[in-house]
């Protein structure tokens, strides 16, 4: 599977509870935090839900 790097660039403050829980489920706890995850359909759905708060980079496997 492909891996993606997700970075939170905007705050979850003053967002709905579902958006906050989605950020936590992705493993993002602070602003400018990054995580590397497998690009499964579940993860991509969560990213699509909060894409206005994130940047996503596709990682190249060696």
C-alpha positions as CSV (number, residue, x, y, z in Angstrom):
1,X,0.0,0.0,0.0
2,X,1.0,3.6,-0.5
3,X,2.0,5.7,2.5
4,X,1.0,9.3,2.9
5,X,2.2,12.1,5.2
6,X,-0.5,14.1,6.8
7,X,0.3,17.5,8.4
8,X,-2.2,19.6,10.4
9,X,-1.9,23.2,9.2
10,X,-5.0,24.8,10.8
11,X,-6.4,24.5,14.3
12,X,-9.3,22.3,15.3
13,X,-10.5,25.0,17.8
14,X,-14.0,26.2,17.1
15,X,-14.8,23.2,14.9
16,X,-17.5,20.7,15.2
17,X,-17.0,17.7,17.5
18,X,-16.8,15.3,14.6
19,X,-14.0,17.2,13.0
20,X,-12.0,17.2,16.3
21,X,-12.5,13.5,16.8
22,X,-11.4,12.8,13.2
23,X,-8.2,14.7,13.8
24,X,-7.5,12.7,16.9
25,X,-8.3,9.5,15.0
26,X,-5.8,10.4,12.4
27,X,-3.2,10.8,15.2
28,X,-2.9,14.6,15.0
29,X,-2.9,16.3,18.4
30,X,-1.1,19.6,17.8
31,X,-0.8,22.2,15.1
32,X,2.0,21.4,12.6
33,X,2.1,17.8,13.8
34,X,2.7,15.2,11.1
35,X,1.9,11.5,10.8
36,X,2.8,8.9,8.2
37,X,0.0,6.4,7.6
38,X,-1.0,3.7,5.1
39,X,-3.4,5.1,2.4
40,X,-6.4,2.8,3.2
41,X,-9.9,3.8,2.1
42,X,-10.8,4.5,5.8
43,X,-7.9,6.9,6.2
44,X,-8.5,8.6,2.9
45,X,-12.2,9.2,3.9
46,X,-11.1,10.8,7.1
47,X,-8.6,13.0,5.2
48,X,-11.3,14.0,2.8
49,X,-13.6,15.0,5.7
50,X,-11.0,17.4,7.2
51,X,-8.9,18.3,4.2
52,X,-9.4,22.1,4.8
53,X,-7.2,21.6,7.9
54,X,-4.5,19.4,6.4
55,X,-1.8,19.0,3.8
56,X,-1.2,15.6,2.4
57,X,2.0,14.4,0.7
58,X,2.4,11.0,-1.0
59,X,5.6,9.3,0.1
60,X,7.9,7.5,-2.3
61,X,8.8,4.0,-1.2
62,X,12.4,3.0,-1.6
